[in-house]
Each structure stands twice: as structure tokens, then as C-alpha cells.
Amino acid sequence: MAKNKEDIQSNGQHPNPTPFSQTYFHGTKADLEVGDLIEVGFNSNFGQRKNAKYIFLTATLDAAIWGAELALGEGRERIYLVEPIGPIEDDPDLTDRKFPGNPTKSYRSVHPFKVVGEVAIWAGHPLEQVETMKGHLAKLREQGINSLND
């Protein structure tokens, strides 16, 4: 709560948003620390799995869980709270080109995300559902249907 009138702008908003004015998540198997930056340039977990032009975040925990469960690597699945450093835009793989609107509230950016926390307790999808999703993604690759983010 603002301590005095000067702390609130004329539109009723605080001049500087709090770290959780909008919560974003990033699901991965990478072992990161608070303060680390997630940046472009690493191999993508999806599409052609080449050097990623974008990094991804979501405003829903469920989409972040999928990101962690489908990520490549042997590490433990993790979900980080992240703060975008620059502009973000809708992820075209999960918006109007494939689904109406942006139901997963999934976004991409060429700018880094700062890790501001980690979700310590969360429940993943049933193993059968994860395996089914991995099978669907493999079929898309076999059919030459790749990510719009490649």
C-alpha cells in the first residue's frame, strides 16, 4: 500500500510495478539461480531443435509445467518465476494460427528473462498424458510440420 498520495500516479497505479504485478513462468530442466538470465542462443526444445531465436514464458502454471515436462535434457524439471527484461509478443505456435486467442498465455521474446524465483511445489501431468504429447510432437516432426518459431 502506498504510504502517501505522491506514491500513486493520477491513474491510481503505483509508479513502479511490484515484481508480481504480472507473474510469468518458464518451464525447463536447466538448473538456474535467482538473478540468472535466460537468454536466446541455446538449442530449442521444439521444432527443429536448432539454435533458438526466441525464449518463451507463460502466464499460466499449466503451460509452464508442459514446458518443463517436454524440455530436453536429464535434469530435474523446474519452473521459474521470470521477469522479462524487454518486450514480449504472443507465441505464434499457440495463438491465432493454431488456437483462437492465446489460451495458454504463452509469449516469446528475443530479450532475456531474469529469474526472480522458483515454484517449489507443483504437480505434473499424468505420465500417460506426457507420453501422448511427446508422441504428437514426434508425429509433427515426422510430417515436416515445424514450429513457427524456427
HURA-V576483 format. One record per helix or strand of 3 or more residues. SS is the DSSP state (H for helix, E for strand). FROM is the first residue (numbers start at 1). TO is the last residue. If there is no record, write none. Layout:
ss=SS from=FROM to=TO
ss=SS from=FROM to=TO
//
This chain:
ss=H from=5 to=7
ss=E from=24 to=28
ss=E from=55 to=58
ss=H from=61 to=70
ss=E from=78 to=84
ss=H from=92 to=94
ss=E from=106 to=109
ss=E from=113 to=118
ss=H from=127 to=142
//
